[in-house]
Amino acid sequence: MIEFALIVAGGQRYAIRIRELAGLEVNRKIAPVPAAMRGLLGLSAVQGQLVPVFDLAALLGAGARASTPRWMALHRGKELVGLAFDEFEGSRRVAAQAVHELASAPEQARMSRQAIRVDSALIHVLEISSLAAAIAPGEKERTERQSESGKE
């Protein structure tokens, strides 16, 4: 059995493998930083360190939003990265054979290569490791420099 977190980002339902997460946070304060990086909401203090937080819906191609997402999925690769989303629907265990491979265009491959069926809905499984790797190279240094320049 594979355990998934079921979430909503940008009005769409997604699943994330729980083993890819370092944790989930809710209602964390996010300090905005001046940045040209797509989807960067700012920095949040999590587990004793400053973590760059990205809007998951923006990374997935959704338009601008009026408010900051409430939830944050933490992914620990080389650095801890926060991916903010709107709703947490709970967790679901799924048999490995119930995870379906998707035929997707190359630009979509980093987002989702698989889907699961939950209550008759087909839900894309996000490749959090791939998304985090795409935004994380050098991210810690960039956000720290931007944070320091904003304090002057």
PyMOL commands that place a pseudoatom at each C-alpha (Angstrom):
pseudoatom trace, name=CA, resn=MET, resi=1, chain=A, elem=C, hetatm=0, pos=[0.000, 0.000, 0.000]
pseudoatom trace, name=CA, resn=ILE, resi=2, chain=A, elem=C, hetatm=0, pos=[1.137, 3.518, -0.812]
pseudoatom trace, name=CA, resn=GLU, resi=3, chain=A, elem=C, hetatm=0, pos=[-0.031, 6.426, 1.336]
pseudoatom trace, name=CA, resn=PHE, resi=4, chain=A, elem=C, hetatm=0, pos=[-0.921, 9.719, -0.322]
pseudoatom trace, name=CA, resn=ALA, resi=5, chain=A, elem=C, hetatm=0, pos=[-1.813, 13.178, 0.984]
pseudoatom trace, name=CA, resn=LEU, resi=6, chain=A, elem=C, hetatm=0, pos=[-4.796, 14.554, -0.949]
pseudoatom trace, name=CA, resn=ILE, resi=7, chain=A, elem=C, hetatm=0, pos=[-4.604, 18.302, -1.532]
pseudoatom trace, name=CA, resn=VAL, resi=8, chain=A, elem=C, hetatm=0, pos=[-6.169, 21.124, -3.537]
pseudoatom trace, name=CA, resn=ALA, resi=9, chain=A, elem=C, hetatm=0, pos=[-3.994, 23.711, -5.309]
pseudoatom trace, name=CA, resn=GLY, resi=10, chain=A, elem=C, hetatm=0, pos=[-5.406, 26.297, -7.684]
pseudoatom trace, name=CA, resn=GLY, resi=11, chain=A, elem=C, hetatm=0, pos=[-8.822, 24.638, -7.620]
pseudoatom trace, name=CA, resn=GLN, resi=12, chain=A, elem=C, hetatm=0, pos=[-7.464, 21.229, -8.714]
pseudoatom trace, name=CA, resn=ARG, resi=13, chain=A, elem=C, hetatm=0, pos=[-7.151, 18.064, -6.627]
pseudoatom trace, name=CA, resn=TYR, resi=14, chain=A, elem=C, hetatm=0, pos=[-3.739, 16.396, -6.436]
pseudoatom trace, name=CA, resn=ALA, resi=15, chain=A, elem=C, hetatm=0, pos=[-2.084, 13.558, -4.552]
pseudoatom trace, name=CA, resn=ILE, resi=16, chain=A, elem=C, hetatm=0, pos=[1.413, 13.612, -3.034]
pseudoatom trace, name=CA, resn=ARG, resi=17, chain=A, elem=C, hetatm=0, pos=[3.265, 10.527, -1.828]
pseudoatom trace, name=CA, resn=ILE, resi=18, chain=A, elem=C, hetatm=0, pos=[3.622, 10.953, 1.913]
pseudoatom trace, name=CA, resn=ARG, resi=19, chain=A, elem=C, hetatm=0, pos=[7.122, 9.432, 1.799]
pseudoatom trace, name=CA, resn=GLU, resi=20, chain=A, elem=C, hetatm=0, pos=[8.210, 12.484, -0.265]
pseudoatom trace, name=CA, resn=LEU, resi=21, chain=A, elem=C, hetatm=0, pos=[7.190, 14.887, 2.501]
pseudoatom trace, name=CA, resn=ALA, resi=22, chain=A, elem=C, hetatm=0, pos=[9.231, 16.162, 5.420]
pseudoatom trace, name=CA, resn=GLY, resi=23, chain=A, elem=C, hetatm=0, pos=[5.977, 17.411, 6.936]
pseudoatom trace, name=CA, resn=LEU, resi=24, chain=A, elem=C, hetatm=0, pos=[2.835, 19.487, 6.541]
pseudoatom trace, name=CA, resn=GLU, resi=25, chain=A, elem=C, hetatm=0, pos=[2.347, 22.905, 8.104]
pseudoatom trace, name=CA, resn=VAL, resi=26, chain=A, elem=C, hetatm=0, pos=[-0.748, 25.062, 8.380]
pseudoatom trace, name=CA, resn=ASN, resi=27, chain=A, elem=C, hetatm=0, pos=[-1.182, 28.814, 8.867]
pseudoatom trace, name=CA, resn=ARG, resi=28, chain=A, elem=C, hetatm=0, pos=[2.559, 29.574, 8.867]
pseudoatom trace, name=CA, resn=LYS, resi=29, chain=A, elem=C, hetatm=0, pos=[3.591, 33.191, 8.535]
pseudoatom trace, name=CA, resn=ILE, resi=30, chain=A, elem=C, hetatm=0, pos=[5.345, 33.825, 5.221]
pseudoatom trace, name=CA, resn=ALA, resi=31, chain=A, elem=C, hetatm=0, pos=[7.525, 36.938, 4.979]
pseudoatom trace, name=CA, resn=PRO, resi=32, chain=A, elem=C, hetatm=0, pos=[7.518, 38.245, 1.411]
pseudoatom trace, name=CA, resn=VAL, resi=33, chain=A, elem=C, hetatm=0, pos=[10.866, 38.873, -0.263]
pseudoatom trace, name=CA, resn=PRO, resi=34, chain=A, elem=C, hetatm=0, pos=[11.523, 40.773, -3.481]
pseudoatom trace, name=CA, resn=ALA, resi=35, chain=A, elem=C, hetatm=0, pos=[12.058, 38.071, -6.074]
pseudoatom trace, name=CA, resn=ALA, resi=36, chain=A, elem=C, hetatm=0, pos=[11.678, 37.472, -9.754]
pseudoatom trace, name=CA, resn=MET, resi=37, chain=A, elem=C, hetatm=0, pos=[11.318, 33.707, -9.291]
pseudoatom trace, name=CA, resn=ARG, resi=38, chain=A, elem=C, hetatm=0, pos=[7.996, 32.349, -10.464]
pseudoatom trace, name=CA, resn=GLY, resi=39, chain=A, elem=C, hetatm=0, pos=[5.823, 31.282, -7.580]
pseudoatom trace, name=CA, resn=LEU, resi=40, chain=A, elem=C, hetatm=0, pos=[8.081, 32.425, -4.720]
pseudoatom trace, name=CA, resn=LEU, resi=41, chain=A, elem=C, hetatm=0, pos=[5.813, 33.660, -1.919]
pseudoatom trace, name=CA, resn=GLY, resi=42, chain=A, elem=C, hetatm=0, pos=[8.600, 34.394, 0.564]
pseudoatom trace, name=CA, resn=LEU, resi=43, chain=A, elem=C, hetatm=0, pos=[10.369, 32.859, 3.544]
pseudoatom trace, name=CA, resn=SER, resi=44, chain=A, elem=C, hetatm=0, pos=[8.961, 31.037, 6.542]
pseudoatom trace, name=CA, resn=ALA, resi=45, chain=A, elem=C, hetatm=0, pos=[10.666, 29.872, 9.738]
pseudoatom trace, name=CA, resn=VAL, resi=46, chain=A, elem=C, hetatm=0, pos=[10.201, 26.103, 9.911]
pseudoatom trace, name=CA, resn=GLN, resi=47, chain=A, elem=C, hetatm=0, pos=[12.092, 23.608, 12.051]
pseudoatom trace, name=CA, resn=GLY, resi=48, chain=A, elem=C, hetatm=0, pos=[14.565, 26.313, 13.107]
pseudoatom trace, name=CA, resn=GLN, resi=49, chain=A, elem=C, hetatm=0, pos=[15.504, 27.483, 9.627]
pseudoatom trace, name=CA, resn=LEU, resi=50, chain=A, elem=C, hetatm=0, pos=[14.356, 29.898, 6.945]
pseudoatom trace, name=CA, resn=VAL, resi=51, chain=A, elem=C, hetatm=0, pos=[12.559, 28.010, 4.209]
pseudoatom trace, name=CA, resn=PRO, resi=52, chain=A, elem=C, hetatm=0, pos=[11.699, 29.385, 0.756]
pseudoatom trace, name=CA, resn=VAL, resi=53, chain=A, elem=C, hetatm=0, pos=[7.965, 28.917, 0.175]
pseudoatom trace, name=CA, resn=PHE, resi=54, chain=A, elem=C, hetatm=0, pos=[6.547, 28.587, -3.323]
pseudoatom trace, name=CA, resn=ASP, resi=55, chain=A, elem=C, hetatm=0, pos=[2.932, 28.756, -4.468]
pseudoatom trace, name=CA, resn=LEU, resi=56, chain=A, elem=C, hetatm=0, pos=[2.295, 25.246, -5.779]
pseudoatom trace, name=CA, resn=ALA, resi=57, chain=A, elem=C, hetatm=0, pos=[-0.580, 26.405, -8.008]
pseudoatom trace, name=CA, resn=ALA, resi=58, chain=A, elem=C, hetatm=0, pos=[1.691, 28.994, -9.666]
pseudoatom trace, name=CA, resn=LEU, resi=59, chain=A, elem=C, hetatm=0, pos=[4.379, 26.360, -10.254]
pseudoatom trace, name=CA, resn=LEU, resi=60, chain=A, elem=C, hetatm=0, pos=[1.726, 24.188, -11.880]
pseudoatom trace, name=CA, resn=GLY, resi=61, chain=A, elem=C, hetatm=0, pos=[0.666, 27.007, -14.202]
pseudoatom trace, name=CA, resn=ALA, resi=62, chain=A, elem=C, hetatm=0, pos=[-2.412, 28.423, -12.447]
pseudoatom trace, name=CA, resn=GLY, resi=63, chain=A, elem=C, hetatm=0, pos=[-3.037, 32.158, -12.573]
pseudoatom trace, name=CA, resn=ALA, resi=64, chain=A, elem=C, hetatm=0, pos=[-2.597, 34.771, -9.868]
pseudoatom trace, name=CA, resn=ARG, resi=65, chain=A, elem=C, hetatm=0, pos=[-4.454, 34.375, -6.588]
pseudoatom trace, name=CA, resn=ALA, resi=66, chain=A, elem=C, hetatm=0, pos=[-5.980, 36.857, -4.169]
pseudoatom trace, name=CA, resn=SER, resi=67, chain=A, elem=C, hetatm=0, pos=[-4.699, 35.308, -0.944]
pseudoatom trace, name=CA, resn=THR, resi=68, chain=A, elem=C, hetatm=0, pos=[-1.793, 33.235, 0.339]
pseudoatom trace, name=CA, resn=PRO, resi=69, chain=A, elem=C, hetatm=0, pos=[-2.476, 29.493, 0.514]
pseudoatom trace, name=CA, resn=ARG, resi=70, chain=A, elem=C, hetatm=0, pos=[-3.058, 28.158, 4.020]
pseudoatom trace, name=CA, resn=TRP, resi=71, chain=A, elem=C, hetatm=0, pos=[-1.190, 24.857, 3.880]
pseudoatom trace, name=CA, resn=MET, resi=72, chain=A, elem=C, hetatm=0, pos=[2.433, 24.028, 3.154]
pseudoatom trace, name=CA, resn=ALA, resi=73, chain=A, elem=C, hetatm=0, pos=[3.991, 20.714, 2.127]
pseudoatom trace, name=CA, resn=LEU, resi=74, chain=A, elem=C, hetatm=0, pos=[7.630, 20.493, 3.159]
pseudoatom trace, name=CA, resn=HIS, resi=75, chain=A, elem=C, hetatm=0, pos=[10.053, 18.648, 0.938]
pseudoatom trace, name=CA, resn=ARG, resi=76, chain=A, elem=C, hetatm=0, pos=[13.589, 17.923, 2.078]
pseudoatom trace, name=CA, resn=GLY, resi=77, chain=A, elem=C, hetatm=0, pos=[16.024, 17.402, -0.755]
pseudoatom trace, name=CA, resn=LYS, resi=78, chain=A, elem=C, hetatm=0, pos=[19.375, 19.149, -0.457]
pseudoatom trace, name=CA, resn=GLU, resi=79, chain=A, elem=C, hetatm=0, pos=[17.462, 21.986, 1.224]
pseudoatom trace, name=CA, resn=LEU, resi=80, chain=A, elem=C, hetatm=0, pos=[14.042, 22.211, 2.851]
pseudoatom trace, name=CA, resn=VAL, resi=81, chain=A, elem=C, hetatm=0, pos=[11.494, 23.748, 0.448]
pseudoatom trace, name=CA, resn=GLY, resi=82, chain=A, elem=C, hetatm=0, pos=[7.885, 24.711, 1.185]
pseudoatom trace, name=CA, resn=LEU, resi=83, chain=A, elem=C, hetatm=0, pos=[5.134, 24.258, -1.399]
pseudoatom trace, name=CA, resn=ALA, resi=84, chain=A, elem=C, hetatm=0, pos=[2.005, 26.185, -0.408]
pseudoatom trace, name=CA, resn=PHE, resi=85, chain=A, elem=C, hetatm=0, pos=[-1.458, 24.900, -1.325]
pseudoatom trace, name=CA, resn=ASP, resi=86, chain=A, elem=C, hetatm=0, pos=[-5.090, 25.702, -0.525]
pseudoatom trace, name=CA, resn=GLU, resi=87, chain=A, elem=C, hetatm=0, pos=[-6.647, 22.659, 1.143]
pseudoatom trace, name=CA, resn=PHE, resi=88, chain=A, elem=C, hetatm=0, pos=[-5.635, 19.393, 2.761]
pseudoatom trace, name=CA, resn=GLU, resi=89, chain=A, elem=C, hetatm=0, pos=[-8.336, 16.761, 2.193]
pseudoatom trace, name=CA, resn=GLY, resi=90, chain=A, elem=C, hetatm=0, pos=[-6.706, 13.995, 4.208]
pseudoatom trace, name=CA, resn=SER, resi=91, chain=A, elem=C, hetatm=0, pos=[-4.687, 10.899, 3.427]
pseudoatom trace, name=CA, resn=ARG, resi=92, chain=A, elem=C, hetatm=0, pos=[-5.519, 7.787, 1.478]
pseudoatom trace, name=CA, resn=ARG, resi=93, chain=A, elem=C, hetatm=0, pos=[-3.825, 4.396, 1.177]
pseudoatom trace, name=CA, resn=VAL, resi=94, chain=A, elem=C, hetatm=0, pos=[-3.837, 2.940, -2.305]
pseudoatom trace, name=CA, resn=ALA, resi=95, chain=A, elem=C, hetatm=0, pos=[-2.624, -0.431, -3.551]
pseudoatom trace, name=CA, resn=ALA, resi=96, chain=A, elem=C, hetatm=0, pos=[0.462, -0.138, -5.764]
pseudoatom trace, name=CA, resn=GLN, resi=97, chain=A, elem=C, hetatm=0, pos=[-1.436, -1.674, -8.690]
pseudoatom trace, name=CA, resn=ALA, resi=98, chain=A, elem=C, hetatm=0, pos=[-4.037, 1.129, -8.410]
pseudoatom trace, name=CA, resn=VAL, resi=99, chain=A, elem=C, hetatm=0, pos=[-1.420, 3.752, -9.350]
pseudoatom trace, name=CA, resn=HIS, resi=100, chain=A, elem=C, hetatm=0, pos=[-1.804, 4.384, -13.093]
pseudoatom trace, name=CA, resn=GLU, resi=101, chain=A, elem=C, hetatm=0, pos=[0.940, 5.580, -15.444]
pseudoatom trace, name=CA, resn=LEU, resi=102, chain=A, elem=C, hetatm=0, pos=[0.003, 8.628, -17.539]
pseudoatom trace, name=CA, resn=ALA, resi=103, chain=A, elem=C, hetatm=0, pos=[1.028, 9.444, -21.068]
pseudoatom trace, name=CA, resn=SER, resi=104, chain=A, elem=C, hetatm=0, pos=[2.024, 13.095, -20.754]
pseudoatom trace, name=CA, resn=ALA, resi=105, chain=A, elem=C, hetatm=0, pos=[3.749, 15.743, -22.816]
pseudoatom trace, name=CA, resn=PRO, resi=106, chain=A, elem=C, hetatm=0, pos=[7.428, 16.375, -21.888]
pseudoatom trace, name=CA, resn=GLU, resi=107, chain=A, elem=C, hetatm=0, pos=[6.638, 19.705, -20.173]
pseudoatom trace, name=CA, resn=GLN, resi=108, chain=A, elem=C, hetatm=0, pos=[4.068, 17.943, -17.957]
pseudoatom trace, name=CA, resn=ALA, resi=109, chain=A, elem=C, hetatm=0, pos=[6.351, 15.041, -17.069]
pseudoatom trace, name=CA, resn=ARG, resi=110, chain=A, elem=C, hetatm=0, pos=[8.007, 16.855, -14.153]
pseudoatom trace, name=CA, resn=MET, resi=111, chain=A, elem=C, hetatm=0, pos=[4.586, 17.634, -12.676]
pseudoatom trace, name=CA, resn=SER, resi=112, chain=A, elem=C, hetatm=0, pos=[2.848, 14.281, -12.848]
pseudoatom trace, name=CA, resn=ARG, resi=113, chain=A, elem=C, hetatm=0, pos=[3.534, 10.927, -14.431]
pseudoatom trace, name=CA, resn=GLN, resi=114, chain=A, elem=C, hetatm=0, pos=[0.936, 8.972, -12.480]
pseudoatom trace, name=CA, resn=ALA, resi=115, chain=A, elem=C, hetatm=0, pos=[-2.632, 9.176, -11.207]
pseudoatom trace, name=CA, resn=ILE, resi=116, chain=A, elem=C, hetatm=0, pos=[-4.800, 7.427, -8.639]
pseudoatom trace, name=CA, resn=ARG, resi=117, chain=A, elem=C, hetatm=0, pos=[-8.557, 6.958, -8.567]
pseudoatom trace, name=CA, resn=VAL, resi=118, chain=A, elem=C, hetatm=0, pos=[-10.276, 8.363, -5.475]
pseudoatom trace, name=CA, resn=ASP, resi=119, chain=A, elem=C, hetatm=0, pos=[-14.072, 8.240, -5.190]
pseudoatom trace, name=CA, resn=SER, resi=120, chain=A, elem=C, hetatm=0, pos=[-14.446, 7.872, -8.990]
pseudoatom trace, name=CA, resn=ALA, resi=121, chain=A, elem=C, hetatm=0, pos=[-12.145, 10.863, -9.672]
pseudoatom trace, name=CA, resn=LEU, resi=122, chain=A, elem=C, hetatm=0, pos=[-8.773, 10.469, -11.369]
pseudoatom trace, name=CA, resn=ILE, resi=123, chain=A, elem=C, hetatm=0, pos=[-6.257, 12.507, -9.348]
pseudoatom trace, name=CA, resn=HIS, resi=124, chain=A, elem=C, hetatm=0, pos=[-2.782, 13.347, -10.624]
pseudoatom trace, name=CA, resn=VAL, resi=125, chain=A, elem=C, hetatm=0, pos=[0.110, 12.330, -8.374]
pseudoatom trace, name=CA, resn=LEU, resi=126, chain=A, elem=C, hetatm=0, pos=[2.531, 15.246, -8.121]
pseudoatom trace, name=CA, resn=GLU, resi=127, chain=A, elem=C, hetatm=0, pos=[6.233, 14.532, -8.454]
pseudoatom trace, name=CA, resn=ILE, resi=128, chain=A, elem=C, hetatm=0, pos=[7.253, 16.752, -5.522]
pseudoatom trace, name=CA, resn=SER, resi=129, chain=A, elem=C, hetatm=0, pos=[10.920, 15.730, -5.745]
pseudoatom trace, name=CA, resn=SER, resi=130, chain=A, elem=C, hetatm=0, pos=[11.050, 16.814, -9.390]
pseudoatom trace, name=CA, resn=LEU, resi=131, chain=A, elem=C, hetatm=0, pos=[9.229, 20.097, -8.727]
pseudoatom trace, name=CA, resn=ALA, resi=132, chain=A, elem=C, hetatm=0, pos=[11.493, 20.908, -5.778]
pseudoatom trace, name=CA, resn=ALA, resi=133, chain=A, elem=C, hetatm=0, pos=[14.625, 20.036, -7.762]
pseudoatom trace, name=CA, resn=ALA, resi=134, chain=A, elem=C, hetatm=0, pos=[13.521, 22.358, -10.561]
pseudoatom trace, name=CA, resn=ILE, resi=135, chain=A, elem=C, hetatm=0, pos=[13.194, 25.342, -8.201]
pseudoatom trace, name=CA, resn=ALA, resi=136, chain=A, elem=C, hetatm=0, pos=[15.799, 24.543, -5.542]
pseudoatom trace, name=CA, resn=PRO, resi=137, chain=A, elem=C, hetatm=0, pos=[19.229, 24.811, -7.245]
pseudoatom trace, name=CA, resn=GLY, resi=138, chain=A, elem=C, hetatm=0, pos=[20.907, 27.771, -5.561]
pseudoatom trace, name=CA, resn=GLU, resi=139, chain=A, elem=C, hetatm=0, pos=[17.615, 28.789, -3.967]
pseudoatom trace, name=CA, resn=LYS, resi=140, chain=A, elem=C, hetatm=0, pos=[18.931, 29.092, -0.413]
pseudoatom trace, name=CA, resn=GLU, resi=141, chain=A, elem=C, hetatm=0, pos=[21.653, 31.560, -1.401]
pseudoatom trace, name=CA, resn=ARG, resi=142, chain=A, elem=C, hetatm=0, pos=[19.282, 33.650, -3.557]
pseudoatom trace, name=CA, resn=THR, resi=143, chain=A, elem=C, hetatm=0, pos=[16.589, 33.954, -0.901]
pseudoatom trace, name=CA, resn=GLU, resi=144, chain=A, elem=C, hetatm=0, pos=[19.116, 34.765, 1.841]
pseudoatom trace, name=CA, resn=ARG, resi=145, chain=A, elem=C, hetatm=0, pos=[20.656, 37.548, -0.293]
pseudoatom trace, name=CA, resn=GLN, resi=146, chain=A, elem=C, hetatm=0, pos=[17.214, 38.932, -1.107]
pseudoatom trace, name=CA, resn=SER, resi=147, chain=A, elem=C, hetatm=0, pos=[16.178, 38.802, 2.540]
pseudoatom trace, name=CA, resn=GLU, resi=148, chain=A, elem=C, hetatm=0, pos=[19.333, 40.643, 3.623]
pseudoatom trace, name=CA, resn=SER, resi=149, chain=A, elem=C, hetatm=0, pos=[18.930, 43.308, 0.923]
pseudoatom trace, name=CA, resn=GLY, resi=150, chain=A, elem=C, hetatm=0, pos=[15.342, 43.868, 2.056]
pseudoatom trace, name=CA, resn=LYS, resi=151, chain=A, elem=C, hetatm=0, pos=[16.518, 44.623, 5.618]
pseudoatom trace, name=CA, resn=GLU, resi=152, chain=A, elem=C, hetatm=0, pos=[18.720, 47.566, 4.571]
for i in range(1, 152): cmd.bond("trace and resi %d" % i, "trace and resi %d" % (i + 1))
show_as sticks, trace
zoom trace
